[in-house]
Amino acid sequence: MLFLYFITIILISYYQFKFLSTLNIFLDKNTNKLQAVHKNLIPRSGGIGLALILLISLVFIEIIYELDYLKFYPFLICIFLIGLIDDYGFKINPNIRLLCLFIILLLFFYIFDLKLRTTGIGILDSFINIYNLQYITVSICFLIIINGSNFIDGVNGNLSIHYIILFLFIFLITPPLQEGLKIEVQSLLICFVAFLFFNLKNKLFFGDGGAYLSGAILGLLIIFLMYDDTSISPFFYIILTSYLGSEVLVSFVRRVIKKESGVIADFNHLHSMLFKIFKTKTKMNPHVSTTLLINLIYFIAVFPSLFFASSFEITRNYAIILYIFFILFYFVVKKIFKNLI
């Protein structure tokens, strides 16, 4: 049964992305924007394929393992549609889009009574509980992951390879008894690998819809794991999302200092500057070089945490070190980038 299921997922993933890459829908027509690194009109419909694989996998694990995750699908699609509207070319004010995301998240967590099990910080947990900020807190965490996913999706392969690594780590720490959840993660891995094939060939993008959906899926998986395996330190998940989180943190601080909008895209992200450096100073493919460098560093930095994921103190200190490392790495790259212009 499982063999046939995974063969089906592989075939559907490959051929749906192949089909979507041939359709001239959701084209990225604004190739002159400051942060653009492409000059061709590429479909941004990859998120549609991710949404389909997600639906198939959720139906399968509900039928076979009786895991009622399918009830969350409408919420995920709402998040996806907010990004897809932008992919279609109907521009929404970034602040309104952020507000819509926050309202949807807040309503979702309230309706399903989903909260973070703990932040790992006792004083913060007490403050959240006293003032009933549980739903607001988890909504903000989701916004960080969703927007971080959208931030890093500017170079071919960066988002998909990063999520392949993320899902691999999640698969490794998922409790053995949670076979249904493991199958869900494996299905997503197959989907992202299939998408990567077309993305690296510059034939298909995930678009904002796909990036938003990826972030929402990752956030839900983390919440499920926090409740399923209480032995894992909450700081481990901060380590896991360190690249996404540091991108959002640096972008937020940078824009506050410069008094710029915190939600409008720019060319100051880590991958954007590295792309420019590789394109200007080397003969290597800038997309592949940028993607491999960032994600290789991320993999090397995060992989050791799998061996001490249950240690509260070690993961807390390691998370701090990792954020400092990524922030310093950003500023080193920025200094090199500034010397080029």
C-alpha positions, 0 to 999 in steps of 0.5 A: 500500500505504502509503495503504491502511494509513494509511487503515485506521489512521485508521478503526480508531483513530477507531471503536475509541475511539468504541466504547470511549467508549460502554462502561461498563468501567474507569470512574473511580469515585473522583471524590472523590480529592484529585487528581481534576478530573472529577466524571463516570464516564469509561471509562479504557479508552483504553489498549486502543485504543493496544495494538491500534493498536500491534499492527497497526502492529508486524505491518505493519512486520514483514511489509513491512520485516522489522523484528522489533519484534513480539517486544517486544509481550508486554513492552509488554502486561505493562507495560500490564496492571499499569496496567490492573489499577488501572484495573479497580478492583483496587488494588495497593499503589503500592510493590508496583506499582512493584516489579513494574514494575521487575522486568518491566523488568529481566527484559526488558532482560536477556533481550533484552540491551538497554542504553543506548548511553551516558549521555553522562557518561564517569565514569558510563558507567565506573561502570555498566560496572565494576559491570555496572549496565547493565540496572538503569540502563536500567530506572530510566530507563524507570521515570522515563518511565513514571511521568512519563507517568502523572503528567501524565495528569490533565487532558484532552489533556495526555498525548495532546498531549504525546505527539503533540509527542514523536512529531513530534520523534522522526519528524523526527530518525529517519534517512531509511533507517529507514522502518519506524520512521517508519511506526510513529511515524506510526501512533502519531501517528494513534492519539493524535490520534484519542484526543485527539478523545474525550479533550477531549470528556471521553468517554474516558481512557487510564487508568494502563494507557494512560499506562504503555504510552505511556511504555514505547513512548517509551522503546523508541523512544529506545533504537532511535534511540540505536543507529540514529543514533549522531550524535545526542547522548544529552543530546538525549533528556534534552531530549526528555523534560524535562517528564516527567523534571522532573515526576518529579524535583520530585515525588520531591524534594518527597515526600522532604522532606515524608516522604511516599510517593513513589508515591501520587498527589497534587494538587501536579503542575504540571498540577493546580495550573494547572488549579485556577488556570484554573478559579478565576481565569478563564472559560476551559476549564481542561482546554484552557487547562492543556494548551495552556499546558504543551505550548506552553511545552514545544514552544517550549523543545524545538524549537530543540534539533532544530537542534543535536541532534548537538552533545554540548556544546550539548545537555548545557548546554541540558538543564541549562538546560531542567530548571532552567527547568521546575523554576522554572516549577513553583515560580512556579505553586506560589506562585500556587496557594498564594495561591488557598488 
